[in-house]
Amino acid sequence: MAGRNFLFVPGPTNVPDRVLRAMMVSMEDHRSPTFPVLTRTILPGLKKVFRTEHGTPFVFPSSGTGCWEAAIANTLSPGDKVLAARFGQFSHLWIAMCQKFGLDVQIVDADWGTGVPLEQYADILRKDTQHQIKAVLACHNETATGVTSDIGAVRKVLNDAKHPALLFVDAVSSLGSIDFRFDDWGVDMAVSGSQKGLMLPAGLGIMCASQKALDMHAQAKLPRAYFDLQDMMASNQTGYFPYTPALSLMYGLVESLKMIEEEGLDNIIARHHYLAEGTRAAITQGWGMKLCAADPKWYSDTVSAVMVPEGINGADVISRAYKRYNVSLGAGLSKVAGKLFRIGHLGDMNEVHLMSGIAGAEMAMLDCGIKVQPGSGVGAASDYWRKHRAPVGLDQHAQDQVVLQKAA
Ligand SMILES: *Cc1c(COP(=O)(O)O)cnc(C)c1O
């Protein structure tokens, strides 16, 4: 097919050319005397992205799911009680994994389109006076529904209840794109992956552990082998890995960390919000359609899930967009299969790039019989973006000013 594919799934995301080039490296000896330079570039760089001074970052050759496992297996024992909320496919899958590990999961089911139910968490934790709950799980950004939860508020709920449970956060589709604060929010285990905000191919599981979480290792009785954090830490301390690391991806990570440093994490977060606002303008004002997120407080700045009208199958829109316009949209998963499609707007993205996804989705919807006004989504997005001040990462003029100020 002529032209390029436009990738709007919320992971894997678009890999910048700079990062692609950085990964084109000959293989090398990962036990060489100079190899630790790479390890000692990546791990401190990741701490900045997690916004932690005290946490310990980890890089596994796995996807994000591997780090879900690492978080559980290194801290908990069979039969331990954990508290988790289910409001989308990803929060569901982490719960399912806990159950496979023989944990006793207290599940709070919340409507898909909402996020972590703070009041229920508060109530349950307050009543758990014996402190049987060992860990509290929270999915920061539920990618299946486009919902972001308030992790700082979850920490407050734990503190108010004076509850010592560990706080585990799935930050797979928020790290490096939505504000995430490991230290400020007292997170104990933060789990992420390479193929979303970090703009890399899939293949690195990336996580961060607090000292409190690491201290649980000795007493935690769940089986762990490949994902043993102590083995990883022991090797990392010498600058190496316990087994062959994913070398090319790690060189890509060096480059993406450089890009994050250059743009600035705050600017990146602002850019994601600005791009998300334009997308939401297209969906709600332009097309007059609804987001899956039930209230603005849940809006995700990395992915928007668009509810399709009754009688229309969202999968048809996605298929049409792909086959006819070479635009890849995200599918509705499990409970919301067919009911929505998703536009991922995270990672390496700007307005005009995002316009192509909005335009492709709009044409596909029209072809599938959804009566939106042609051009209305693109029009609403362009109105939003032109009327609001662009974050520095999208404005060459503003960037030039920054460079000039630094030079002065
Ligand atoms: C993508 C994603 C995962 C799964 O990560 P993999 O890298 O596919 O294993 C987990 N949680 C959330 C919120 C995600 O978006």
The ligand as a Gaussian input file, in Angstrom:
#p B3LYP/6-31G(d) Opt

LIG

0 1
 C        0.117000      -1.806000      27.766000
 C       -0.312000      -1.934000      29.178000
 C        0.032000      -3.043000      29.970000
 C        0.671000      -4.256000      29.403000
 O        1.950000      -4.060000      29.080000
 P        2.686000      -5.084000      28.087000
 O        3.928000      -4.320000      27.820000
 O        1.817000      -5.287000      26.913000
 O        2.949000      -6.329000      28.852000
 C       -0.322000      -3.034000      31.294000
 N       -1.009000      -2.027000      31.824000
 C       -1.377000      -0.963000      31.109000
 C       -2.148000       0.124000      31.766000
 C       -1.042000      -0.887000      29.761000
 O       -1.419000       0.165000      29.042000

